[in-house]
Amino acid sequence: MKVWKTVASDRNWAVQISQELNLPQAVAEILGGLGFPDLDAVRRFLDPRLSDLTDPFLIPGMDSAVQRIWQAIDHGETIAVYGDYDVDGITSTGLLTKVLESLGAARVIPCLPSRLKEGYGLSPAALTRCMQATNPQLLLTVDCGTNAVEAAQLAARSGLDVIVTDHHEVSGDLPSVLAIVNPKLGAPESLKLLAGVGVVFKLCHALVKDAKRRARSEVNHIDLRKYLDWVAVGTVADIVPLRKENRILVRHGLARLNQSESPGWKALIDVAGLRQAVTTRDIAFCLGRG
């Protein structure tokens, strides 16, 4: 037998939530135990808003990464986007590839490691294969690279510029690269919960924000909201807490996914046998399995 236990909350506070927000008392008592300081915070929790997303430049390394990426776009350089083989890594790779192409990058090539032959993350073997196949001037890692010291040394010897975007913890010395964009290295607590695809979305936001600040025409047609379906799928599948910015991104990403006309998403949803609106449970146990 299962017994539901909720965090204790102040009775008067729960009654106020129930009355002011027209919620059932049981729901109000649960919300009352979550530590919200006021009714506005409860409203924001119940209705997450994209306007509450924080400045992407609060993540360490972001400014250096943005400037180098725009340099690559302006000079028509070949950019390799290197991800991981899990859902977070694949959605991160797809998202960044699509956005860079939309921003005018001449040649963007996605690279993923072989799970059985090359293992997790940015290994020297996988990097060598990627360089041979793409001959890039700039390599962007997504959902990996924070601890890839040996691979970074190989890239340096080859004259390849590397920018790491990642969300994993540091386990030793940091690799010597142009920039490491990882919230774990000093961003606000709300950003440290991001999955790899969330970090990539913040990078895309930073690219657009920087371009608007400098009146670059490439971003006049860009609407990053249309890419939030990628963010929702990668975030939920990576089993990160759906709090703070993750909650905002997934809330709006799910809406986008359920309205999407993408043949890819439609095919994946059909193969998964989903016949109703996709939920976080569907992503975690159906779309994200494999």
Secondary structure, DSSP 8 states (H G I E B T S, - for coil): ----------HHHHHHHHHHHT--HHHHHHHHTTT-SSHHHHHHHHS--GGG---GGGSTTHHHHHHHHHHHHHTT-EEEEE--SSHHHHHHHHHHHHHHHHTT-SEEEEE---TTTT-SSS-HHHHHHHHHHH--SEEEEES--TT-HHHHHHHHHTT-EEEEE--S---SS----SEEE-GGGT--GGGTT--HHHHHHHHHHHHHHHHHHTT-GGGTT--GGGGHHHHHHHHHHTT----HHHHHHHHHHHHHHHH---HHHHHHHHHTT--S---HHHIIIIIT--
